[in-house]
Amino acid sequence: MARPLLQWEAAHPIPPPTLEEGDEDPRIARTAKDLDGLMKLNPPLKAMHPFGATLAQECVTLFMYDVRTLALETQAHVPSYGRWLEEADMAPAYVQHRLALQTLQSHQPTERWILKTPNHLWHLDALGAAYPDARIIWTHRDPGPVVTSLASLANAAQRPLTSRSDPRPTAEEWKRKCSFALGSAMAFDDRAADGWCRHLHYDALMADPVGTVRDLYRSFGDEVGELHARRMEVFLEDRPKDVFGRHRYAPSDFGWSYAGLSDEFSEYTQRYHVRTDTGSSAG
């Protein structure tokens, strides 16, 4: 059985939840209360990222236990830390990452974890060393809207903690970070064995989520069960993309244009045949 990392589990992995009491663990309510406080402190975040104690969480949170994580840079503009992190040995961080997952599954037998975070792109060698049997999916998306959205998200997350009003320094730093991550990942792709990952285009996933997931499972020699497919359909029906409002952003907020971003990231988009938008509409 595949299992995602839940937001409350990532925040409070000790003691590990049990099968018998996991659904009623008091840490679920505690996490929900914490998230409610965060949304009241910073309302724009609600439309920018899915928050919920029992929703899936990016496993970037687990790197916090080793203080080597992109998550810290969403909270503060510290370029010196970002440059240190890019060159840091991530092996100890992956040890903590693996230990957290082992702890969580110690009382809930787990066949496989379904995990996600862009943080892995920065250090694919370390990921492969920590999880040599991992099945890796690399999702490709137009960098223009992605970088602009990240710049908007980082600025919004940092706003309660800074008096700086100019959004451009944080935006430029995240643009640089994305360029570094894609360069590192492409270099890894050059030297890695064929088939080390499955390449997935975001447009295909959005056009046919269930069908695309079925194709992914087949590429790994597996099948999506009918119950699994129906659960995906119900989740998509019950939780539309704009359920908490729409995250609106535009490259002009940071002195950019989509055409300019398309040029900056052209090596990546041409290599992986990623369709780009050179217009100027908000996301």
C-alpha positions in Angstrom: 0.0 0.0 0.0 1.3 3.5 -0.9 1.3 6.1 1.8 1.9 9.8 1.7 3.6 11.9 4.4 0.8 13.8 6.1 1.3 17.4 7.4 0.7 16.4 11.1 3.0 13.5 10.8 5.8 15.6 9.4 5.4 18.1 12.2 5.1 15.6 15.0 6.7 12.2 14.1 7.5 11.2 17.7 6.0 9.0 19.1 5.0 7.3 15.8 1.2 7.0 15.3 -0.3 3.5 15.6 -2.8 1.9 13.3 -5.3 1.7 16.1 -5.2 5.3 17.2 -3.6 7.1 14.2 -6.8 8.6 12.9 -7.7 10.1 16.4 -4.2 11.2 17.4 -4.4 14.5 19.3 -1.6 15.9 17.3 -4.0 16.2 14.3 -6.0 18.7 16.2 -2.9 20.4 17.4 -1.5 20.7 13.9 -4.9 22.0 12.6 -4.8 24.7 15.3 -1.3 25.7 14.4 -2.2 25.9 10.7 -5.3 28.0 11.5 -3.1 30.4 13.4 -0.7 30.6 10.5 -3.5 31.4 8.0 -4.8 34.1 10.3 -1.3 35.6 10.6 -0.7 35.4 6.8 -4.0 34.9 4.9 -2.5 35.0 1.4 -0.8 31.7 2.0 -4.1 29.9 1.9 -4.5 30.4 -1.8 -0.8 29.7 -2.6 -0.3 26.2 -1.0 -2.6 23.4 0.2 -2.6 23.4 4.0 -4.4 20.8 6.2 -3.3 18.6 9.0 -4.3 15.4 7.2 -3.3 16.5 3.7 -0.1 15.3 2.1 3.1 17.2 3.0 6.2 17.8 1.0 9.0 15.8 2.5 11.2 18.9 2.5 10.0 19.3 6.0 11.9 16.2 7.1 15.2 17.9 6.2 14.4 20.5 8.9 15.7 18.0 11.4 19.2 18.4 10.0 18.8 22.2 9.3 19.6 21.6 5.6 16.4 22.5 3.7 14.9 24.9 1.3 12.1 25.4 3.7 14.2 27.8 5.8 14.6 30.0 2.7 10.9 30.4 2.3 10.9 32.0 5.8 13.8 34.3 5.5 15.9 36.0 2.8 19.4 34.6 3.6 21.3 34.2 0.3 24.5 33.1 2.2 22.7 30.1 3.6 21.3 29.2 0.2 24.8 29.2 -1.3 26.1 27.1 1.6 23.2 24.6 1.1 24.0 24.2 -2.5 27.5 22.9 -1.7 26.6 21.2 1.5 26.9 17.4 2.0 23.3 16.3 2.1 24.0 12.7 3.2 23.4 13.6 6.9 20.1 15.3 6.0 19.0 12.2 4.1 19.9 10.1 7.1 17.4 12.1 9.2 14.9 12.0 6.3 15.1 8.2 6.2 15.0 7.8 10.0 11.8 9.9 10.2 10.1 7.7 7.6 11.3 4.5 9.4 10.0 5.9 12.7 6.6 6.7 11.2 6.2 3.3 9.6 7.4 1.4 12.7 3.9 1.1 14.0 2.1 1.3 10.7 3.5 -1.2 8.2 4.1 0.6 4.9 4.8 -1.0 1.5 6.0 2.3 -0.1 6.0 6.0 0.5 4.8 8.6 -2.1 7.0 11.6 -1.5 7.5 15.0 -3.2 9.7 18.0 -3.0 11.7 20.1 -5.5 14.5 20.0 -2.9 15.6 16.7 -4.3 16.6 18.4 -7.6 19.4 20.2 -5.8 21.1 17.0 -4.7 20.1 14.0 -6.8 23.3 12.1 -6.0 22.4 12.2 -2.3 18.9 11.1 -3.0 20.1 8.1 -5.0 22.6 7.1 -2.3 20.0 7.3 0.4 17.2 5.5 -1.6 18.9 3.3 -4.3 15.6 1.5 -4.9 13.5 4.7 -5.3 11.2 5.1 -8.3 11.8 8.7 -9.3 9.4 10.9 -11.3 10.7 14.2 -12.6 7.8 16.6 -13.4 8.6 19.1 -16.1 6.8 22.5 -16.2 7.2 25.9 -17.8 9.8 27.6 -15.6 8.3 31.0 -16.1 5.1 30.6 -14.1 7.0 28.2 -11.6 9.7 30.7 -10.8 7.2 33.6 -10.6 4.9 31.6 -8.3 7.8 30.6 -6.1 8.9 34.3 -5.9 5.4 35.3 -4.9 5.1 32.5 -2.3 8.5 33.2 -0.7 7.8 36.9 -0.4 4.4 36.2 1.1 5.9 33.7 3.6 8.6 36.1 4.6 6.4 39.2 4.9 5.4 38.8 8.6 9.1 38.3 9.6 10.6 41.3 7.7 10.2 45.0 7.4 11.6 45.0 3.8 8.9 45.9 1.3 10.8 45.4 -2.0 10.0 41.9 -3.3 12.8 41.8 -5.9 15.7 40.6 -3.8 13.9 37.5 -2.7 12.5 37.0 -6.2 15.9 37.2 -7.8 17.4 34.8 -5.2 14.7 32.2 -6.0 15.2 32.6 -9.7 18.9 32.0 -9.2 18.1 29.0 -7.0 15.8 27.4 -9.6 18.5 27.9 -12.3 21.0 26.2 -10.1 18.7 23.3 -9.3 17.9 22.7 -13.0 21.5 22.9 -13.9 22.4 20.4 -11.2 19.6 18.0 -12.2 20.5 18.2 -15.9 24.2 17.4 -15.0 23.0 14.4 -13.0 20.8 13.3 -15.9 23.9 13.4 -18.2 25.9 11.0 -16.0 23.1 8.8 -14.7 22.1 5.4 -16.1 19.3 5.4 -18.6 15.9 5.0 -17.0 16.9 6.5 -13.6 13.7 8.4 -13.6 10.4 8.8 -15.4 9.9 12.2 -17.1 6.4 13.6 -16.7 5.1 16.8 -18.3 2.8 18.8 -16.0 0.5 19.7 -18.9 -0.3 16.0 -19.4 -0.9 15.5 -15.7 -3.3 18.5 -15.6 -5.1 17.4 -18.8 -5.7 13.8 -17.6 -4.6 13.2 -14.0 -6.0 9.7 -13.5 -4.9 8.5 -17.0 -1.4 10.0 -16.5 -1.0 8.2 -13.2 -2.2 5.0 -14.7 0.5 5.4 -17.4 3.1 6.1 -14.7 2.2 3.0 -12.8 2.4 0.8 -15.9 5.9 2.2 -16.7 6.9 0.9 -13.3 5.3 -2.5 -14.0 2.3 -1.8 -11.7 -1.4 -1.0 -12.1 -3.7 1.5 -10.6 -6.6 -0.3 -8.9 -10.1 0.8 -9.6 -10.6 1.9 -6.0 -7.4 4.0 -6.2 -8.6 5.6 -9.4 -12.0 6.4 -7.9 -10.4 8.0 -4.8 -8.3 10.2 -7.1 -11.4 11.3 -9.0 -13.4 12.0 -5.8 -10.5 14.0 -4.4 -10.2 16.1 -7.5 -14.0 16.7 -7.5 -14.2 17.7 -3.8 -11.1 19.9 -3.8 -10.9 22.1 -6.9 -7.7 24.0 -7.5 -9.1 27.3 -6.4 -11.0 26.1 -3.4 -9.3 28.7 -1.2 -9.0 31.4 -3.8 -6.6 31.8 -6.7 -2.9 32.5 -6.3 -2.4 35.5 -8.6 1.1 36.5 -9.6 2.8 38.1 -12.6 6.4 38.4 -13.6 6.0 42.2 -13.8 5.7 42.1 -10.0 9.4 41.4 -9.9 10.6 43.3 -13.0 10.5 40.3 -15.2 8.6 39.1 -18.3 7.6 35.6 -19.3 9.5 36.1 -22.5 12.6 36.9 -20.6 12.3 34.0 -18.3 11.7 31.7 -21.3 15.1 32.9 -22.7 16.9 32.4 -19.4 15.7 28.8 -19.0 15.7 27.8 -22.7 18.5 25.2 -22.2 16.2 23.2 -19.9 12.9 23.7 -21.8 14.5 22.8 -25.1 16.2 19.7 -23.7 13.0 18.3 -22.2 10.5 19.7 -24.8 8.7 21.9 -22.3 6.1 24.2 -23.8 6.6 27.8 -22.6 4.3 30.8 -22.3 5.9 34.0 -23.4 2.8 36.1 -22.6 2.4 38.3 -19.6 -0.8 37.1 -18.0 -1.0 36.3 -14.3 -1.0 32.8 -13.0 
